[in-house]
Amino acid sequence: MVEEAWERLQKSYVTYKGKPVGTLAAMDPSVEALNYNQIYKVFVRDFVPSGLACLMKALAETEATKRTALVEPVKNFLLKTLHLQGWEKTIDNFTLGEGVLPASFKVFFDSCRKKDILVADFGGSAIGRVAPVDSGFWWIILLRAYTKSTHDYALAEIPEVQRGMKLILYLCLSDGFDTFPTLLCADGCSMIDRRMGIYGYPIEIQALFYFALRCARHMLKEEREKELLRRIDKRITVLSYHIQKYYWLDFTQLNNIYRYKTEEYSHTAVNKFNVIPESIPDWVFDFMPLRGGYLIGNVSPARMDFRWFLLGNCIAILGSLVSVGQATAIMDLIEARWEDLIGEMPLKISYPALEGHEWRIVTGFDPKNTRWSYHNGGSWPVLIWLLTAACIKTGRPQIAKRAIDLVEQRLSKDGWPEYYDGKTGRYVGKQARKYQTWSISGYLVAKMMIENPSYLPMISFEEVAKPRHTRAASF
């Protein structure tokens, strides 16, 4: 299965002017490919597990030529995506922020000019016309993984690369009207790229934002960027506090919210976001175990999205956005709710599914996002690498091994599908593409990490040292 995965990953490479610059999202020969390989299309977030797989395999190679061949696509991808960032980004005559990276780019041969051409999509061709917030964060995270694994620190120090990082950060750190340290986002701006009611401050984006801040903090030149680094340090501190305090849900906190009073004013308010206790969905009370907890999907005025989102929780563990105790509790919850979150094919992207009237209102009758399908409670094999990394970091590799065993029973036999449907992930997704590259590479990354946990620091951070708080002399 591992050999087959590597063969298929290598066949998915997209070349530009003779050099590999990414991977196709899927190579399904049996159906019309729709959005997945228009000419040769590379999705930024989709390439990340492919890039990590290449970097990890390169570490195990003894021959220099083979190492170079594995690392080259990652380096080319980072530089070519950065080049696209400099393009003018206009959608219906409206200009996007300078730091926005594309959701994807296409490579095709221009017969008139007799050369390869790149065409980037910044949201102008995307479903829903939403610009990707996460592309820039994934790019920074992959850049840091590249430097950690290859020790090629010169790449991150190139002026164009430094500028690219700064543009992404300035876009996210700019001051405005928001009173929260979290990043305000539209629906469909992340991996969940269809309307699913994640507008506001989705946990996936906040966790990626925090991770990218920490990555950039280590790669920006300190002597030149003192003011930017000061802003990064401040945001890291306040964002960590905000997420750990207001997004965290366990049995005790659920009981506290259940007893909230409303319409509280002043700084002494306990219910700071004026959440109405009656808005707590019934399923949460049965879902929450006595031991365990998780970061909920969203927190904003009068609204708490209590759904579980795997990517946000696992990235929060890897970036140490959560405390050690909270990371352990997330693992406890996964074990306690194994049938709900893992089922027969790992792993649920979100839980539970939206149904009935709520599904109609939130998704706009989206036929692809019916209950327990696609983003609405579907199971995504690619997420196995994130779970494995989080399990290794928290000292619970047995959870990852159990999940990988489930993946190995069916994923290859089913043709490496994009996602699975059903409450336990029993059925291949109704519109899932076969031979999905990130399903393949996600498995490879998980397999390599579980066999060699020393790869973990490439995509992980230890806890930030907490500042000591002392009483002011004037108190």
C-alpha positions in Angstrom: 0.0 0.0 0.0 2.9 2.4 0.8 4.6 1.6 -2.5 1.4 2.2 -4.4 0.9 5.5 -2.6 4.4 6.7 -3.5 3.9 5.7 -7.2 0.6 7.6 -7.4 2.0 10.7 -5.6 4.9 10.9 -8.1 2.5 10.6 -11.0 0.5 13.5 -9.7 3.4 16.1 -10.1 2.6 19.2 -12.1 5.5 20.7 -14.0 6.1 24.3 -15.1 8.9 24.9 -17.6 10.2 21.4 -17.0 10.3 21.7 -13.2 7.8 20.2 -10.7 5.8 22.9 -8.9 3.0 21.0 -7.1 0.6 18.1 -7.4 -2.8 17.6 -9.0 -5.6 17.4 -6.5 -6.9 14.2 -8.0 -6.2 11.8 -10.9 -9.6 10.1 -11.3 -9.8 8.6 -14.8 -13.3 7.3 -14.4 -15.3 10.5 -14.1 -15.3 14.0 -15.4 -12.7 15.8 -13.3 -14.7 19.1 -13.0 -12.7 21.6 -10.9 -9.8 19.2 -10.0 -7.6 19.2 -13.0 -8.6 22.0 -15.4 -5.5 21.9 -17.6 -3.1 21.2 -14.6 -4.4 22.7 -11.4 -2.6 22.9 -8.1 -4.4 23.7 -4.9 -2.3 25.4 -2.3 -3.7 23.7 0.8 -3.9 20.4 -1.0 -0.2 20.4 -1.7 0.9 20.7 2.0 0.6 17.0 2.9 2.3 16.1 -0.4 5.1 18.5 0.4 5.5 17.1 3.9 5.6 13.6 2.6 8.5 14.5 0.2 10.4 16.3 3.0 10.1 13.4 5.4 11.1 10.8 2.8 14.1 13.1 1.9 15.3 12.9 5.5 15.5 9.1 5.2 17.3 9.1 1.9 21.1 8.5 1.9 21.7 9.5 -1.7 22.1 13.2 -2.4 20.5 13.1 -5.8 17.3 11.3 -4.5 17.1 13.8 -1.6 17.3 16.7 -4.1 14.6 15.2 -6.3 12.3 14.9 -3.3 12.9 18.4 -2.0 12.9 20.2 -5.3 9.1 20.2 -5.8 8.5 21.7 -2.4 11.0 24.5 -3.0 9.7 25.2 -6.4 6.1 25.3 -5.1 7.0 27.8 -2.3 8.8 30.2 -4.7 6.2 29.9 -7.5 3.3 30.5 -5.1 5.2 33.5 -3.7 5.6 34.9 -7.3 1.8 34.7 -7.7 1.3 36.7 -4.5 2.8 39.7 -6.3 0.1 39.7 -9.0 -2.7 42.3 -9.0 -5.7 40.6 -7.4 -9.0 42.0 -8.7 -12.4 40.3 -8.6 -15.3 42.2 -10.4 -13.1 45.4 -10.3 -12.6 45.1 -6.5 -9.0 44.8 -5.4 -7.9 42.2 -2.8 -5.3 42.8 -0.1 -1.7 42.7 -1.3 -0.7 39.7 0.9 -3.4 37.3 -0.3 -2.1 34.0 -1.8 -4.1 32.1 -4.4 -6.4 29.2 -3.6 -4.9 27.4 -6.6 -3.1 27.9 -9.9 -3.2 26.3 -13.3 -0.4 25.5 -15.7 -1.1 25.3 -19.4 0.9 25.6 -22.6 0.3 28.8 -24.6 0.5 27.7 -28.2 0.8 31.4 -29.4 3.7 32.3 -27.2 5.1 28.8 -27.2 5.6 28.6 -23.5 4.0 27.5 -20.2 1.6 29.9 -18.6 0.5 30.2 -15.0 -3.1 31.4 -14.1 -3.8 32.0 -10.4 -7.2 31.8 -8.7 -7.6 34.2 -5.8 -11.3 33.4 -5.3 -12.6 34.8 -8.6 -13.2 31.3 -10.0 -13.9 29.6 -6.7 -17.4 28.2 -5.7 -19.0 31.1 -3.8 -16.2 33.5 -4.9 -14.5 33.5 -1.6 -10.8 34.3 -1.2 -8.8 31.7 0.8 -7.7 33.0 4.2 -5.8 29.8 5.0 -3.5 29.7 1.9 -1.0 32.2 3.3 -0.9 30.4 6.7 -0.3 27.0 5.1 2.5 28.5 2.9 4.3 29.9 6.0 3.9 26.5 7.8 5.3 24.6 4.8 8.2 27.1 4.5 9.1 26.5 8.1 8.8 22.7 7.7 11.1 23.0 4.6 13.8 24.9 6.5 13.6 22.6 9.6 14.0 19.5 7.5 16.6 20.6 4.9 18.5 23.2 7.0 18.3 25.4 3.9 17.8 28.6 5.9 18.9 30.7 3.0 15.5 30.3 1.3 13.6 32.0 4.1 16.2 34.8 4.2 15.7 35.7 0.5 14.3 39.3 0.4 11.3 38.2 -1.7 10.4 35.5 0.8 10.8 37.8 3.8 8.6 40.3 2.0 6.0 37.6 1.2 5.8 36.6 4.9 5.4 40.3 6.0 2.6 41.0 3.5 0.6 38.0 4.8 1.2 39.1 8.4 0.4 42.8 7.8 -2.9 41.7 6.2 -3.8 39.8 9.3 -2.3 42.1 12.0 -3.8 45.3 10.8 -5.8 47.3 13.3 -9.5 47.8 12.8 -12.8 47.9 14.7 -12.5 44.3 16.0 -12.2 44.0 19.8 -11.1 40.3 19.6 -7.6 39.0 18.9 -9.1 36.4 16.6 -9.3 36.8 12.8 -12.6 37.8 11.3 -13.4 35.5 8.3 -16.1 34.8 5.8 -17.8 31.4 5.2 -16.0 29.1 2.8 -12.6 30.7 3.4 -10.8 27.5 4.5 -10.8 23.8 3.9 -14.5 23.9 4.5 -14.9 25.9 1.3 -18.7 25.8 1.1 -21.3 27.6 3.2 -21.4 25.7 6.6 -22.1 28.5 9.0 -18.4 29.0 10.0 -18.4 32.7 9.3 -17.0 34.9 12.1 -14.0 33.5 14.0 -13.7 29.7 13.0 -11.4 27.7 15.1 -9.6 26.3 12.0 -8.4 29.7 10.9 -7.5 30.9 14.4 -5.4 27.8 15.0 -3.6 28.2 11.6 -3.2 31.9 12.2 -1.5 31.2 15.6 0.7 28.4 14.1 1.8 30.7 11.2 2.6 33.5 13.6 4.9 31.3 15.5 6.5 30.0 12.3 7.1 33.5 11.0 8.5 34.6 14.4 11.3 32.1 13.9 12.0 33.0 10.3 11.8 36.8 10.1 15.1 38.6 10.5 15.1 40.1 13.9 17.4 43.0 13.3 15.2 44.4 10.6 11.7 43.6 11.8 11.7 44.6 15.5 8.3 46.4 15.4 6.6 43.5 13.4 8.1 40.9 15.8 6.8 42.9 18.8 3.3 42.9 17.3 3.6 39.1 16.6 4.6 38.4 20.2 1.7 40.5 21.5 -0.8 38.8 19.3 0.5 35.3 20.1 0.0 36.0 23.8 -3.5 37.5 23.6 -4.7 35.0 21.0 -3.6 32.1 23.1 -5.4 33.5 26.2 -8.6 34.2 24.2 -8.8 30.7 22.6 -7.9 28.8 25.8 -10.4 30.8 27.9 -13.4 31.3 25.5 -13.3 28.5 23.0 -12.6 25.7 25.5 -15.5 23.4 26.4 -15.5 20.6 28.9 -18.0 19.2 31.4 -17.4 22.0 33.9 -17.5 24.8 31.4 -20.6 23.4 29.7 -22.3 23.5 33.1 -21.2 27.1 33.6 -22.6 28.2 30.3 -25.8 26.3 31.0 -26.2 28.6 34.1 -25.2 31.8 32.4 -27.1 35.0 33.1 -27.7 37.4 30.2 -27.6 41.2 29.6 -24.5 41.6 31.8 -22.6 44.9 31.6 -19.2 46.2 32.8 -15.9 44.4 33.1 -17.3 42.1 35.8 -19.6 40.2 33.4 -19.2 36.5 33.4 -21.2 35.9 30.1 -19.0 38.3 28.1 -20.5 37.4 24.7 -24.1 37.5 25.9 -24.7 33.9 24.9 -28.3 32.7 25.6 -28.1 29.4 27.5 -31.2 28.1 25.6 -29.0 28.3 22.4 -27.0 25.2 23.6 -28.0 22.4 21.3 -29.3 19.2 23.0 -26.7 16.9 21.4 -23.8 18.6 23.4 -25.1 17.4 26.7 -24.9 13.7 25.6 -21.7 14.2 23.6 -19.6 15.7 26.4 -17.9 13.0 28.5 -16.9 13.6 32.2 -13.3 13.4 31.2 -12.3 15.3 28.1 -12.9 18.5 26.2 -12.4 20.4 23.0 -12.2 23.7 21.3 -15.6 24.6 19.9 -16.0 25.8 16.3 -16.7 29.5 16.8 -17.3 32.2 19.4 -18.8 35.6 18.6 -21.5 38.0 20.0 -24.5 35.9 21.2 -23.2 32.9 19.3 -21.3 29.8 20.2 -20.9 27.1 17.6 -20.5 24.0 19.7 -19.6 21.7 16.7 -16.4 19.7 16.8 -13.9 20.5 14.0 -10.9 18.1 13.8 -8.5 20.3 11.9 -8.7 23.2 14.3 -8.3 21.0 17.4 -5.3 19.1 16.0 -3.5 22.3 14.7 -4.1 23.9 18.1 -2.3 20.9 19.7 0.6 21.0 17.2 1.1 24.8 17.6 0.6 24.6 21.4 -2.3 27.0 21.2 -3.9 24.9 23.9 -2.3 24.0 27.2 -0.9 20.6 27.9 -3.9 19.7 30.0 -6.3 20.8 27.3 -4.3 18.8 24.6 -4.7 15.7 26.8 -8.4 16.4 27.3 -8.9 16.6 23.5 -7.3 13.1 23.2 -9.5 11.8 26.0 -12.6 13.1 24.1 -11.5 11.4 20.9 -11.1 8.1 22.7 -14.4 8.5 24.5 -16.3 9.4 21.4 -14.4 7.1 19.0 -17.5 5.8 17.1 -18.7 9.4 16.5 -15.5 11.0 15.5 -13.5 8.1 14.0 -16.1 5.5 13.1 -15.2 3.0 10.3 -13.1 5.4 8.2 -11.2 8.2 9.9 -11.9 11.1 10.3 -14.9 13.3 10.8 -14.1 16.8 9.5 -17.0 18.1 11.7 -19.5 16.7 14.2 -22.4 16.5 14.2 -24.0 17.0 10.8 -26.6 19.7 10.1 -30.0 18.3 9.4 -33.5 19.3 8.4 -34.4 23.0 8.7 -31.0 23.9 10.1 -29.3 22.4 7.1 -31.6 24.3 4.7 -30.9 27.6 6.4 -27.2 27.3 7.1 -26.1 25.6 3.8 -28.7 27.1 1.5 -30.0 23.6 0.5 -26.5 22.6 -0.7 -27.0 19.1 -2.2 -23.3 18.2 -1.8 -23.4 19.0 1.9 -26.4 16.9 2.9 -26.1 15.3 6.3 -23.0 13.1 7.0 -21.6 14.0 3.6 -18.7 16.1 2.4 -18.1 19.0 4.8 -21.3 18.3 6.7 -20.1 15.5 8.9 -18.2 13.5 6.1 -15.1 11.5 6.8 -11.8 12.7 5.3 -8.8 10.3 5.1 -6.4 13.2 4.6 -6.9 14.3 8.2 -5.1 11.1 9.4 -1.8 12.9 9.3 -3.0 15.7 11.6 -4.4 13.2 14.1 -1.2 11.2 14.0 0.9 14.2 14.7 -1.3 15.3 17.5 -1.3 11.8 19.0 2.5 11.6 18.9 2.9 15.0 20.5 0.5 14.1 23.4 2.1 10.7 24.0 -0.9 8.8 22.7 0.5 7.0 19.6 -1.8 4.0 20.1 -4.8 6.2 19.1 -3.1 7.0 15.8 -2.1 3.4 15.2 -5.7 2.3 15.7 -6.9 4.9 13.2 -4.2 4.1 10.6 -5.2 0.4 10.8 -8.8 1.4 9.9 -7.5 3.5 6.9 -5.4 0.6 5.7 -8.3 -1.8 5.6 -10.2 0.1 2.9 -8.5 3.3 1.5 -6.4 1.6 -1.3 -9.2 -0.9 -2.1 -11.7 1.9 -2.6 -9.3 3.8 -4.9 -8.1 6.5 -2.5 -11.3 8.5 -2.4 -11.5 12.2 -1.3 -14.1 11.6 1.4 -16.5 9.1 2.8 -20.2 9.5 3.7 -22.4 8.2 6.5 -22.6 8.6 10.2 -19.6 6.2 10.6 -17.9 6.9 7.3 -18.9 3.6 5.8 -19.7 4.6 2.2 -17.4 6.2 -0.4 -18.6 9.8 -0.9 -21.4 10.3 -3.4 -19.3 12.9 -5.3 -15.9 11.9 -4.0 -13.1 11.9 -6.6 -11.0 8.7 -6.7 -7.2 8.8 -6.4 -7.3 12.0 -4.4 -3.7 13.1 -3.9 -4.0 14.4 -0.4 -5.7 11.2 0.7 -2.6 9.5 -0.6 -0.1 11.9 0.9 -1.9 12.2 4.2 -1.6 8.5 4.6 2.1 8.5 3.8 2.8 11.3 6.2 0.9 9.5 9.0 2.7 6.2 8.2 6.1 7.8 8.3 5.5 9.7 11.5 4.2 6.8 13.4 7.3 4.8 12.3 9.7 7.7 13.0 8.3 10.2 15.5 11.5 12.3 15.2 9.8 13.9 12.1 7.2 15.6 14.4 9.3 18.8 15.2 9.0 19.7 11.5 5.2 20.5 12.0 5.1 21.1 15.8 5.9 23.7 18.4 6.5 23.4 22.2 4.6 25.6 24.6 5.3 29.3 24.7 6.9 30.3 28.0 4.2 32.2 29.9 5.1 35.7 31.1 5.2 36.0 34.9 2.5 38.4 36.2 3.5 40.4 39.2 1.5 42.9 41.2 2.2 46.5 40.1 3.9 48.7 42.7 1.0 51.2 42.5 -1.6 48.5 43.3 
